[in-house]
Structure formats: C-alpha cells, structure tokens
C-alpha cells in the first residue's frame, strides 16, 4: 500500500500561484529553482505551487507601444481570476512588463491582496544593499516607466544605472528576446560581462524575467544579482519554520 501524504503538513504549506508563459522558459526556470532550492526535504514538505503557463498572452512591449492595452489586460485578468479561484494564498506574475497592465484590471480585493509585485521585491532588496546595479529590462518596461513610477523607487534609484539608448536596443532585441527563443549561450553571458565593465556596476537587476535564466550562472561567477524571481524562489523554498521566523 502506498504511503499517503501527511495532510496536516500539506495544510501548513501556503499555496503559491504563478502566472507564467511570458515567456515560458523563464516561468519554468522559476518553478525549477523553487524545487532545486527545496532539495533535502521530504516530498510532502516541499512547496505547493500551481503554475499556469499561457504563452498566448500578446506581446506586452508591442501592446504598450501601440496603445493596445485591453489586448493584454483582458487575458491577464482572466488568468489571474482563474488562479484566484484555485484558492492560492499568493499570486506571482512571472513577467515584469505585465505589471504595467495591473491598474487596468478589475480585480476584487480578495484577489488583488494576494498579488506580489516583482517591482516591490526589487525595491525591498535594494534597500538592504548599498551596491550599484545595472537595470536590464525590455524597452516596453522602460518606456512605460514601470520601475520609475513605483512608490518605493525614489528611495533606491540612486543605486541603479540605466542603459543608454543604443545598449537598451541591444539588450532588448539581441539578449532578452533571444532568450525567449532558445537556451542560454556564452555570447549572451559575454555581453553581460561587457556591460558590467562599461557601466562599472557590481551586478544586475533582473528587470525582465528572462534574465532569471542567467541568474544561477551569474551568481556562480561571483556577479551580484537582484532577481525578484530568484528572491521569491528562495522565500517559497524556505522551510515553513524559517519562513514564519520560528
């Protein structure tokens, strides 16, 4: 007879909802990191996670530039409500640019109160760190001022370097959007090394969730990273007693 999971243990674990697919490799890596960071625990003590990966959501940068807000807002709202109906305790949208559309959604407080802002996670991390970082983000995120318009950004903006226009185009088209199509390669890691030296920073802010695909490699090479998905993966993977401060 198969051993049954300890239902008391399962009830104690919060249920995390991830809205992914934007892009799918990044949200898959997020889920993978959650469980890689949880190794050493029993299966029944692992984090409980629901991943809804829907790559059909229209391109966020294109929609922002064209002013086609509802083309993205409508499917986002449907997917977030679906997660909310699954009675998750927390909701993470694994796409920074998608955060632009949140003010256009009509979500009940019972759902919106469960959502965790990746921008807030970045600001919280910067407040605990005096180093200088280079912000890697899509052109849509830059143009929409998703970071700059966040209430906590002014307190940490002095620690952030932004790319010039030429480098921004390179990062958007030749780095971030290439990561959506294929696996990480050495050319992309070389580009990041060059940017780190050019802007004289200690590391990078993953202002686009595609950067999450590089985080473990960069950390392994001694490069500092403020990656909201990796920070959340660590938080989700923390043993329940540690997460509760016991």
DOBA-46808 format. One record per residue: x, y, z of N, C-alpha, C in turn. Coordinates in nm, 2 decimals, padded with zeros to 4 digits. Layout:
       nu       nv       nw      cau      cav      caw       cu       cv       cw
        X        Y        Z        X        Y        Z        X        Y        Z
...
//
This chain:
       nu       nv       nw      cau      cav      caw       cu       cv       cw
    00.09   -00.12    00.00    00.00    00.00    00.00    00.09    00.12    00.00
    00.06    00.22   -00.09    00.14    00.34   -00.10    00.12    00.43    00.03
    00.23    00.49    00.07    00.22    00.59    00.18    00.14    00.71    00.14
    00.06    00.75    00.22   -00.02    00.87    00.19    00.05    01.00    00.25
    00.04    01.11    00.17    00.10    01.23    00.22    00.03    01.27    00.36
    00.11    01.34    00.44    00.07    01.39    00.56   -00.02    01.51    00.54
   -00.15    01.49    00.55   -00.24    01.60    00.52   -00.22    01.72    00.61
   -00.18    01.70    00.74   -00.16    01.81    00.83   -00.04    01.89    00.78
    00.06    01.83    00.73    00.18    01.90    00.68    00.14    01.98    00.56
    00.06    01.92    00.47    00.02    01.99    00.34   -00.06    02.11    00.37
   -00.15    02.11    00.47   -00.23    02.22    00.51   -00.15    02.34    00.55
   -00.03    02.31    00.62    00.05    02.42    00.67    00.12    02.49    00.56
    00.15    02.43    00.45    00.23    02.49    00.34    00.14    02.59    00.26
    00.18    02.72    00.25    00.10    02.81    00.16    00.09    02.76    00.02
   -00.01    02.79   -00.05   -00.02    02.75   -00.19    00.01    02.87   -00.28
    00.11    02.86   -00.36    00.16    02.97   -00.44    00.10    02.95   -00.58
    00.05    03.06   -00.64    00.01    03.06   -00.78    00.10    03.14   -00.87
    00.15    03.08   -00.97    00.24    03.15   -01.07    00.17    03.17   -01.20
    00.16    03.29   -01.25    00.11    03.31   -01.38    00.23    03.33   -01.47
    00.25    03.23   -01.56    00.37    03.22   -01.64    00.34    03.22   -01.79
    00.44    03.18   -01.87    00.42    03.17   -02.01    00.47    03.30   -02.08
    00.52    03.40   -02.00    00.55    03.53   -02.06    00.70    03.56   -02.03
    00.80    03.49   -02.08    00.80    03.37   -02.16    00.80    03.24   -02.08
    00.77    03.14   -02.15    00.75    03.01   -02.08    00.88    02.95   -02.02
    01.00    02.98   -02.08    01.12    02.93   -02.03    01.15    02.99   -01.89
    01.12    03.12   -01.88    01.15    03.19   -01.75    01.07    03.14   -01.64
    00.94    03.12   -01.67    00.85    03.07   -01.56    00.88    02.93   -01.52
    00.92    02.85   -01.62    00.96    02.71   -01.60    01.09    02.71   -01.51
    01.18    02.80   -01.54    01.30    02.81   -01.46    01.27    02.85   -01.32
    01.17    02.94   -01.30    01.13    02.98   -01.17    01.08    02.86   -01.09
    00.99    02.78   -01.15    00.94    02.66   -01.08    01.06    02.57   -01.05
    01.15    02.55   -01.15    01.26    02.46   -01.13    01.35    02.51   -01.01
    01.37    02.64   -01.00    01.45    02.69   -00.89    01.39    02.67   -00.75
    01.25    02.69   -00.75    01.18    02.67   -00.62    01.21    02.53   -00.57
    01.21    02.43   -00.66    01.23    02.29   -00.61    01.37    02.25   -00.60
    01.46    02.31   -00.68    01.60    02.29   -00.66    01.65    02.34   -00.52
    01.59    02.46   -00.48    01.63    02.52   -00.35    01.56    02.45   -00.24
    01.47    02.36   -00.27    01.39    02.29   -00.16    01.45    02.15   -00.14
    01.56    02.11   -00.21    01.61    01.97   -00.20    01.66    01.95   -00.06
    01.64    01.82   -00.02    01.68    01.78    00.12    01.56    01.76    00.21
    01.45    01.81    00.16    01.33    01.79    00.24    01.24    01.68    00.19
    01.15    01.63    00.27    01.06    01.52    00.22    00.97    01.58    00.11
    00.93    01.49    00.03    00.84    01.53   -00.08    00.72    01.60   -00.03
    00.66    01.55    00.08    00.54    01.61    00.14    00.56    01.75    00.20
    00.69    01.78    00.23    00.72    01.91    00.29    00.77    02.01    00.19
    00.76    01.97    00.06    00.80    02.06   -00.05    00.69    02.17   -00.07
    00.73    02.29   -00.13    00.63    02.39   -00.15    00.52    02.34   -00.24
    00.41    02.40   -00.22    00.29    02.37   -00.30    00.28    02.49   -00.40
    00.28    02.46   -00.53    00.28    02.56   -00.64    00.19    02.52   -00.75
    00.11    02.61   -00.80    00.03    02.60   -00.92    00.09    02.69   -01.02
    00.13    02.64   -01.13    00.18    02.72   -01.25    00.08    02.72   -01.36
    00.03    02.83   -01.40   -00.05    02.85   -01.52    00.04    02.91   -01.62
    00.08    02.84   -01.72    00.17    02.89   -01.82    00.09    02.91   -01.95
    00.07    03.03   -01.99   -00.01    03.06   -02.11    00.07    03.16   -02.20
    00.14    03.10   -02.30    00.22    03.19   -02.39    00.14    03.26   -02.49
    00.01    03.24   -02.49   -00.08    03.31   -02.59   -00.11    03.45   -02.56
   -00.07    03.50   -02.44   -00.09    03.64   -02.40   -00.01    03.73   -02.50
   -00.07    03.83   -02.56    00.00    03.91   -02.66    00.13    03.97   -02.60
    00.22    04.00   -02.69    00.35    04.06   -02.65    00.32    04.19   -02.58
    00.38    04.21   -02.46    00.35    04.32   -02.37    00.41    04.45   -02.42
    00.54    04.44   -02.47    00.60    04.56   -02.52    00.53    04.62   -02.64
    00.49    04.53   -02.73    00.42    04.57   -02.86    00.29    04.64   -02.82
    00.22    04.58   -02.72    00.09    04.64   -02.68    00.10    04.77   -02.62
    00.21    04.79   -02.54    00.23    04.92   -02.47    00.26    05.03   -02.58
    00.35    04.99   -02.67    00.39    05.09   -02.77    00.27    05.13   -02.87
    00.18    05.03   -02.89    00.07    05.05   -02.99   -00.05    05.11   -02.91
   -00.05    05.11   -02.78   -00.16    05.16   -02.71   -00.28    05.06   -02.70
   -00.25    04.93   -02.73   -00.35    04.82   -02.73   -00.36    04.76   -02.59
   -00.40    04.84   -02.49   -00.39    04.79   -02.36   -00.48    04.67   -02.33
   -00.61    04.68   -02.38   -00.70    04.57   -02.35   -00.67    04.44   -02.41
   -00.58    04.44   -02.52   -00.54    04.31   -02.58   -00.46    04.23   -02.48
   -00.40    04.29   -02.39   -00.32    04.22   -02.28   -00.40    04.21   -02.15
   -00.47    04.33   -02.12   -00.54    04.33   -01.99   -00.65    04.22   -01.98
   -00.72    04.20   -02.09   -00.83    04.10   -02.08   -00.78    03.96   -02.05
   -00.68    03.91   -02.13   -00.64    03.77   -02.09   -00.57    03.77   -01.95
   -00.50    03.87   -01.92   -00.43    03.88   -01.78   -00.54    03.86   -01.67
   -00.65    03.94   -01.69   -00.75    03.94   -01.59   -00.81    03.80   -01.58
   -00.84    03.74   -01.69   -00.90    03.60   -01.69   -00.81    03.50   -01.62
   -00.68    03.51   -01.65   -00.58    03.41   -01.59   -00.56    03.44   -01.44
   -00.56    03.56   -01.40   -00.54    03.59   -01.26   -00.66    03.55   -01.18
   -00.78    03.57   -01.23   -00.90    03.53   -01.17   -00.91    03.38   -01.16
   -00.86    03.31   -01.26   -00.86    03.16   -01.26   -00.77    03.11   -01.14
   -00.65    03.18   -01.13   -00.56    03.14   -01.02   -00.63    03.17   -00.88
   -00.70    03.28   -00.87   -00.77    03.32   -00.75   -00.87    03.22   -00.71
   -00.94    03.17   -00.81   -01.05    03.07   -00.79   -00.99    02.93   -00.74
   -00.86    02.91   -00.76   -00.79    02.79   -00.72   -00.75    02.80   -00.57
   -00.79    02.91   -00.51   -00.76    02.94   -00.37   -00.62    02.94   -00.33
   -00.54    03.00   -00.42   -00.39    03.02   -00.39   -00.38    03.12   -00.28
   -00.27    03.12   -00.20   -00.25    03.22   -00.10   -00.18    03.34   -00.15
   -00.09    03.32   -00.25   -00.01    03.43   -00.31   -00.01    03.41   -00.46
   -00.01    03.52   -00.54   -00.01    03.52   -00.68    00.12    03.60   -00.73
    00.20    03.53   -00.81    00.31    03.60   -00.87    00.30    03.60   -01.02
    00.31    03.71   -01.09    00.31    03.72   -01.23    00.45    03.72   -01.28
    00.49    03.61   -01.35    00.63    03.60   -01.38    00.66    03.67   -01.51
    00.63    03.80   -01.51    00.67    03.89   -01.62    00.66    04.03   -01.57
    00.77    04.10   -01.57    00.78    04.24   -01.52    00.70    04.33   -01.61
    00.71    04.32   -01.74    00.63    04.42   -01.82    00.48    04.40   -01.81
    00.44    04.29   -01.77    00.29    04.27   -01.75    00.24    04.35   -01.63
    00.33    04.39   -01.54    00.29    04.47   -01.43    00.23    04.61   -01.47
    00.27    04.65   -01.59    00.21    04.78   -01.64    00.06    04.77   -01.65
    00.01    04.65   -01.68   -00.14    04.64   -01.71   -00.22    04.62   -01.59
   -00.16    04.60   -01.47   -00.24    04.57   -01.35   -00.34    04.68   -01.31
   -00.30    04.81   -01.33   -00.40    04.92   -01.29   -00.53    04.91   -01.38
   -00.52    04.85   -01.50   -00.63    04.84   -01.59   -00.72    04.72   -01.56
   -00.68    04.64   -01.46   -00.76    04.52   -01.43   -00.87    04.55   -01.33
   -00.98    04.48   -01.34   -01.09    04.49   -01.24   -01.09    04.37   -01.16
   -01.00    04.37   -01.06   -00.99    04.25   -00.97   -01.05    04.28   -00.83
   -01.13    04.18   -00.78   -01.18    04.20   -00.64   -01.07    04.21   -00.54
   -01.08    04.28   -00.43   -00.98    04.29   -00.33   -00.93    04.15   -00.28
   -01.02    04.06   -00.28   -00.99    03.92   -00.23   -00.88    03.86   -00.32
   -00.86    03.90   -00.44   -00.76    03.85   -00.53   -00.64    03.95   -00.53
   -00.66    04.08   -00.55   -00.56    04.18   -00.56   -00.47    04.18   -00.43
   -00.53    04.15   -00.32   -00.45    04.15   -00.19   -00.35    04.03   -00.19
   -00.37    03.93   -00.27   -00.28    03.81   -00.27   -00.17    03.83   -00.37
   -00.17    03.93   -00.45   -00.07    03.95   -00.55    00.06    04.01   -00.50
    00.17    03.96   -00.55    00.31    04.01   -00.50    00.37    04.08   -00.62
    00.41    04.20   -00.60    00.47    04.28   -00.71    00.62    04.25   -00.72
    00.67    04.22   -00.84    00.81    04.20   -00.85    00.89    04.33   -00.84
    00.83    04.44   -00.87    00.89    04.57   -00.85    00.91    04.60   -00.70
    00.82    04.56   -00.62    00.83    04.58   -00.48    00.94    04.49   -00.42
    00.95    04.37   -00.47    01.06    04.28   -00.43    01.20    04.34   -00.46
    01.21    04.40   -00.58    01.34    04.46   -00.62    01.37    04.58   -00.52
    01.27    04.67   -00.50    01.29    04.78   -00.41    01.33    04.74   -00.27
    01.26    04.63   -00.22    01.30    04.58   -00.08    01.44    04.54   -00.08
    01.48    04.47   -00.18    01.62    04.41   -00.18    01.72    04.53   -00.19
    01.70    04.63   -00.27    01.79    04.74   -00.29    01.80    04.82   -00.16
    01.70    04.83   -00.08    01.70    04.90    00.05    01.80    04.83    00.15
    01.82    04.70    00.13    01.91    04.63    00.22    02.06    04.62    00.16
    02.08    04.69    00.05    02.21    04.67   -00.03    02.26    04.80   -00.08
    02.38    04.84   -00.05    02.44    04.97   -00.08    02.51    04.97   -00.22
    02.51    04.85   -00.29    02.59    04.84   -00.41    02.51    04.91   -00.53
    02.58    04.92   -00.64    02.53    04.98   -00.76    02.50    04.87   -00.86
    02.38    04.88   -00.93    02.34    04.77   -01.02    02.29    04.83   -01.15
    02.31    04.75   -01.25    02.26    04.79   -01.39    02.12    04.72   -01.41
    02.03    04.80   -01.45    01.89    04.75   -01.47    01.87    04.70   -01.61
    01.84    04.57   -01.62    01.82    04.50   -01.75    01.67    04.48   -01.77
    01.61    04.55   -01.87    01.47    04.54   -01.88    01.43    04.56   -02.03
    01.31    04.52   -02.06    01.26    04.54   -02.20    01.24    04.69   -02.23
    01.23    04.72   -02.36    01.20    04.86   -02.39    01.06    04.90   -02.35
    00.97    04.80   -02.35    00.84    04.83   -02.30    00.83    04.87   -02.16
    00.91    04.80   -02.08    00.92    04.83   -01.93    00.98    04.97   -01.91
    01.09    05.00   -01.99    01.15    05.13   -01.98    01.05    05.24   -02.02
    00.99    05.23   -02.14    00.90    05.33   -02.19    00.78    05.35   -02.10
    00.73    05.25   -02.04    00.62    05.26   -01.95    00.65    05.31   -01.81
    00.78    05.32   -01.78    00.83    05.37   -01.65    00.78    05.28   -01.54
    00.78    05.15   -01.56    00.72    05.06   -01.46    00.80    05.07   -01.33
    00.93    05.08   -01.34    01.01    05.09   -01.21    01.00    05.23   -01.16
    01.02    05.33   -01.25    01.03    05.47   -01.20    00.90    05.52   -01.13
    00.78    05.46   -01.18    00.66    05.51   -01.12    00.61    05.43   -01.00
    00.69    05.33   -00.95    00.66    05.26   -00.83    00.68    05.35   -00.71
    00.59    05.34   -00.61    00.61    05.43   -00.50    00.74    05.42   -00.42
    00.81    05.31   -00.42    00.93    05.30   -00.35    01.06    05.32   -00.43
    01.04    05.36   -00.55    01.16    05.37   -00.64    01.25    05.49   -00.61
    01.20    05.60   -00.57    01.28    05.72   -00.54    01.38    05.69   -00.43
    01.35    05.61   -00.34    01.44    05.58   -00.22    01.56    05.49   -00.27
    01.55    05.42   -00.38    01.66    05.33   -00.42    01.72    05.36   -00.56
    01.66    05.46   -00.63    01.70    05.49   -00.76    01.85    05.53   -00.78
    01.91    05.59   -00.67    02.05    05.63   -00.68    02.14    05.51   -00.69
    02.09    05.39   -00.66    02.17    05.26   -00.67    02.16    05.20   -00.80
    02.09    05.26   -00.89    02.05    05.19   -01.02    02.11    05.27   -01.14
    02.18    05.20   -01.23    02.22    05.25   -01.35    02.13    05.21   -01.46
    02.10    05.30   -01.56    02.02    05.26   -01.67    02.10    05.26   -01.80
    02.06    05.18   -01.89    02.13    05.17   -02.02    02.11    05.29   -02.11
    02.21    05.32   -02.19    02.19    05.43   -02.29    02.10    05.37   -02.40
    02.06    05.45   -02.49    01.96    05.41   -02.59    02.01    05.30   -02.68
    02.14    05.31   -02.72    02.20    05.20   -02.80    02.21    05.07   -02.73
    02.25    05.07   -02.61    02.27    04.95   -02.53    02.13    04.89   -02.50
    02.03    04.98   -02.47    01.90    04.93   -02.44    01.84    04.85   -02.56
    01.86    04.90   -02.68    01.81    04.83   -02.80    01.88    04.70   -02.81
    02.01    04.69   -02.79    02.09    04.57   -02.79    02.04    04.47   -02.69
    02.02    04.51   -02.57    01.97    04.42   -02.46    01.83    04.37   -02.49
    01.74    04.46   -02.55    01.60    04.42   -02.58    01.60    04.32   -02.69
    01.66    04.35   -02.80    01.65    04.26   -02.92    01.75    04.14   -02.92
    01.87    04.17   -02.88    01.97    04.07   -02.90    02.00    03.98   -02.78
    01.94    04.02   -02.67    01.95    03.95   -02.54    01.82    03.89   -02.49
    01.73    03.98   -02.45    01.61    03.94   -02.38    01.52    03.86   -02.48
    01.50    03.91   -02.60    01.41    03.85   -02.69    01.47    03.72   -02.75
    01.60    03.71   -02.75    01.67    03.59   -02.80    01.65    03.48   -02.69
    01.65    03.52   -02.56    01.63    03.42   -02.46    01.49    03.36   -02.47
    01.39    03.42   -02.53    01.26    03.37   -02.54    01.26    03.25   -02.64
    01.36    03.25   -02.73    01.36    03.16   -02.84    01.45    03.04   -02.83
    01.55    03.05   -02.74    01.65    02.94   -02.73    01.72    02.95   -02.60
    01.80    02.84   -02.58    01.87    02.83   -02.45    01.98    02.94   -02.44
    02.02    02.95   -02.31    02.13    03.05   -02.28    02.26    03.00   -02.36
    02.33    03.10   -02.41    02.46    03.06   -02.47    02.57    03.16   -02.42
    02.70    03.13   -02.45    02.81    03.21   -02.40    02.81    03.35   -02.45
    02.76    03.37   -02.57    02.76    03.51   -02.63    02.68    03.60   -02.54
    02.57    03.56   -02.49    02.49    03.64   -02.40    02.56    03.67   -02.27
    02.62    03.57   -02.21    02.70    03.59   -02.09    02.81    03.69   -02.11
    02.87    03.68   -02.23    02.98    03.77   -02.27    02.93    03.92   -02.27
    02.81    03.93   -02.33    02.75    04.07   -02.34    02.73    04.12   -02.20
    02.68    04.04   -02.11    02.66    04.09   -01.97    02.79    04.13   -01.90
    02.89    04.06   -01.93    03.02    04.09   -01.87    03.07    04.22   -01.92
    03.05    04.25   -02.05    03.09    04.37   -02.11    03.02    04.49   -02.06
    02.89    04.47   -02.04    02.80    04.58   -01.98    02.84    04.61   -01.84
    02.87    04.51   -01.76    02.91    04.53   -01.62    03.04    04.61   -01.62
    03.13    04.58   -01.70    03.26    04.66   -01.71    03.23    04.80   -01.76
    03.15    04.82   -01.86    03.13    04.95   -01.92    03.06    05.05   -01.82
    02.96    04.99   -01.74    02.88    05.08   -01.65    02.94    05.08   -01.51
    03.04    05.00   -01.49    03.11    05.00   -01.36    03.01    04.97   -01.24
    02.94    04.86   -01.25    02.85    04.82   -01.15    02.89    04.69   -01.09
    02.83    04.66   -00.97    02.86    04.53   -00.90    02.78    04.41   -00.96
    02.67    04.44   -01.02    02.59    04.34   -01.08    02.47    04.39   -01.15
    02.36    04.31   -01.16    02.25    04.34   -01.24    02.12    04.33   -01.16
    02.02    04.41   -01.21    01.88    04.39   -01.16    01.81    04.32   -01.28
    01.74    04.21   -01.24    01.66    04.14   -01.35    01.53    04.21   -01.36
    01.53    04.32   -01.44    01.41    04.39   -01.47    01.33    04.33   -01.58
    01.37    04.22   -01.62    01.29    04.13   -01.71    01.31    03.99   -01.67
    01.20    03.91   -01.66    01.21    03.78   -01.60    01.29    03.68   -01.69
    01.32    03.72   -01.82    01.41    03.63   -01.90    01.55    03.63   -01.84
    01.59    03.73   -01.77    01.72    03.74   -01.71    01.73    03.62   -01.60
    01.62    03.58   -01.55    01.62    03.47   -01.45    01.69    03.35   -01.50
    01.69    03.33   -01.63    01.75    03.21   -01.69    01.90    03.22   -01.67
    01.96    03.34   -01.65    02.10    03.35   -01.63    02.14    03.36   -01.48
    02.05    03.38   -01.39    02.08    03.42   -01.26    02.18    03.32   -01.19
    02.15    03.19   -01.20    02.24    03.09   -01.13    02.38    03.09   -01.18
    02.39    03.11   -01.32    02.53    03.12   -01.38    02.60    03.24   -01.33
    02.53    03.35   -01.33    02.60    03.48   -01.28    02.64    03.47   -01.14
    02.55    03.42   -01.05    02.59    03.41   -00.91    02.71    03.32   -00.89
    02.71    03.21   -00.97    02.82    03.11   -00.96    02.95    03.18   -01.00
    02.95    03.28   -01.09    03.07    03.35   -01.13    03.10    03.48   -01.05
    03.03    03.49   -00.93    03.06    03.60   -00.84    03.00    03.73   -00.87
    02.90    03.73   -00.97    02.83    03.85   -01.00    02.71    03.87   -00.92
    02.69    03.98   -00.86    02.58    04.01   -00.77    02.45    04.02   -00.86
    02.34    03.97   -00.81    02.21    03.98   -00.88    02.10    04.02   -00.79
    02.02    04.11   -00.83    01.89    04.13   -00.77    01.78    04.08   -00.87
    01.74    03.96   -00.84    01.65    03.90   -00.93    01.52    03.86   -00.85
    01.41    03.93   -00.88    01.29    03.91   -00.79    01.24    03.77   -00.79
    01.25    03.70   -00.91    01.20    03.56   -00.91    01.29    03.47   -00.83
    01.42    03.50   -00.83    01.51    03.41   -00.75    01.49    03.44   -00.60
    01.47    03.57   -00.57    01.44    03.60   -00.43    01.32    03.54   -00.38
    01.21    03.54   -00.47    01.09    03.47   -00.43    01.11    03.32   -00.42
    01.19    03.26   -00.51    01.21    03.12   -00.51    01.27    03.08   -00.38
    01.37    03.16   -00.33    01.43    03.13   -00.20    01.33    03.14   -00.09
    01.24    03.24   -00.10    01.14    03.26    00.00    01.04    03.15    00.01
    01.00    03.11   -00.11    00.90    03.00   -00.12    00.96    02.87   -00.08
    01.09    02.85   -00.11    01.16    02.72   -00.07    01.20    02.71    00.07
    01.20    02.83    00.14    01.24    02.82    00.28    01.15    02.73    00.37
    01.21    02.65    00.46    01.13    02.57    00.54    01.02    02.65    00.61
    00.91    02.60    00.64    00.80    02.67    00.70    00.83    02.74    00.83
    00.91    02.67    00.91    00.95    02.73    01.04    01.04    02.85    01.02
    01.13    02.85    00.92    01.21    02.96    00.89    01.13    03.08    00.83
    01.04    03.05    00.74    00.96    03.15    00.67    00.87    03.22    00.78
    00.83    03.15    00.88    00.75    03.21    00.99    00.83    03.28    01.10
    00.97    03.27    01.08    01.05    03.33    01.18    01.06    03.26    01.31
    01.03    03.13    01.31    01.04    03.05    01.43    01.18    03.01    01.46
//
